[in-house]
Amino acid sequence: MSTDEIDVSTPAMLSFYRRLYPYKSIFNWLNHEHTPTRRFTHREFAFTLQGDVYLRYNSFATAEEMKKQVCMLNPTRFEIGPVYSARPRDKKTARPGAFVPVQRELVFDIDMTDYDPVRTCCSGADICRRCWSFISAAVRVLDNAIRDQYGYRHLLWVYSGRRGIHLWISDKEATDLTDEQRKAIVGWLSVIAPGIKEASKKLNFRGGHFTLPPSLRATLTHLSPIFVKLILEDQDCFGSTEGWETLLEYIHHAPLQATLRKLWSDDPTRSSVDKWGDIKSERRKKQGEKEFAIINAIMEDIIIQYTYPRLDAEVSKHRNHLLKAPFCIHPKTGRVCVPVDPSSIEEFDPSTVPTITQLLKELDALPVDTEESSAVHHADWEKTSLKPYVEMLDRHCMGLMEETRKVKRGAPGEKSLHRECRPQLMAPLNKI
């Protein structure tokens, strides 16, 4: 995607922070209430300044104080960390052992570079609408898995501004998870090692059993059509010699592997669709035999290997991990890190996300209003293409605040649902 004439200069960034950054929405999202609580006042913010100067352990009493500091520092980006037992800005004066992380959203990070072993259209930092389908498939699978298996409901997906996507889970039981519980969850969900070709190993997601666990069986129903459309038809992952040789290494069935290698060597022009059809044809020949189930299992494992989400597990394991704040500007593309609706993730196009240059031009094109121009520019985003994204975050915040009100009133909320799903955390994890 083109990033020509993207202006991420110091003056442009300062204009963005003064007039467009949605501080109030970010405050509501982190705080869950209109009045400041420890969720915000004890929250760490880390700033990256011009020249790669890094400032950690910043904290604020209000959204207004946060805006004042951001505009004063004018960072190239900033990150959000955990809620600590003491205010992060008081870290140096806190007594030993009194400054520890106590709450943190459960976060996940999916990066397109982890799909380099399988995507054929781009590589490295490059991304296009075609390979974004890997991310959209990952969002669908992970969003459904987290909602169904753990009962979490307050999920915020945020485009990273370049080649990936972040997930923030704000349910109270998610924010209260210990590091060990976070490791257990990410271990359960990390089926594929990101960025690594596992062809040298026998694919087996069955934990010593012949059938897939129920969670993966349900996921496979969704991944199978994606595999056909994305891997076979669009990416044509097995079209090249290197591609189908890698595929053969995943087929740990010597007779089938030998048959396919001869067939594909004799006719190297066969497409990925043709090659997958050849495997299905060989499976049909074994109908009623034990080998049918073996080949079927191999095919299922291959579908999972090529399409299942590839997670950066280290991001999710620790409460003290920092993650880029929503609505920051990516310094390479100039694009805003905007929320994304998982229900329409397939329609999301990274190339259409507003850039800082575009947004400032939209502001410049507005008619001059003397009365309004003298006011504080706290809602200028409403007049730009940033509006639908901020409104998406505001709708998310409304759900969090309503949940908080229910808990304060003692009314049954989603917490009961989480408790019902809590046994999932105690399941034999890492068995896939």
Number of C-alpha atoms within 10 A of each C-alpha: 12 7 12 8 10 16 19 21 11 13 11 15 23 19 15 23 21 21 16 25 24 26 21 17 19 19 22 22 24 22 20 22 20 11 10 18 15 16 20 26 23 27 28 24 24 21 22 17 15 14 7 10 10 12 13 17 19 21 21 21 15 16 19 13 12 18 18 14 15 19 15 12 14 23 24 21 19 23 17 23 24 25 27 25 18 20 21 24 18 13 17 10 10 14 9 9 7 12 17 16 21 18 24 28 24 25 26 21 20 25 22 24 19 20 24 19 17 23 21 17 16 16 17 11 12 13 19 15 15 15 23 19 22 26 23 20 21 21 24 19 20 19 19 16 18 16 15 13 15 21 23 22 18 18 20 22 23 25 22 25 25 24 20 19 23 23 22 21 20 24 20 20 18 22 20 17 19 17 14 10 16 22 19 20 24 22 18 17 22 18 19 19 15 21 17 13 15 16 16 9 10 13 20 18 21 15 12 10 11 12 13 19 14 9 13 22 13 14 17 21 10 14 24 15 12 19 22 17 15 22 23 19 16 17 20 20 25 25 21 15 14 11 16 21 16 19 17 19 16 21 22 16 14 10 9 16 18 12 13 19 14 11 14 19 12 10 10 13 12 17 19 22 17 15 19 16 12 17 19 15 11 16 19 14 11 14 11 9 11 9 16 17 16 15 21 15 19 19 18 19 20 18 19 21 22 21 24 25 27 26 24 18 21 12 19 23 22 21 25 20 16 19 19 20 20 26 26 24 28 19 16 12 21 24 28 25 24 26 23 19 18 18 11 10 18 17 12 17 13 20 17 9 20 20 24 25 17 18 20 18 12 14 15 10 9 10 7 9 8 8 7 9 9 8 8 10 12 14 15 17 21 14 13 18 15 22 15 14 21 21 15 16 23 18 13 19 24 15 15 22 17 14 22 16 15 14 14 9 9 9 10 11 14 17 17 11 14 20 13 11 16 15 11 16 15 10 12 10 15 15 14 19
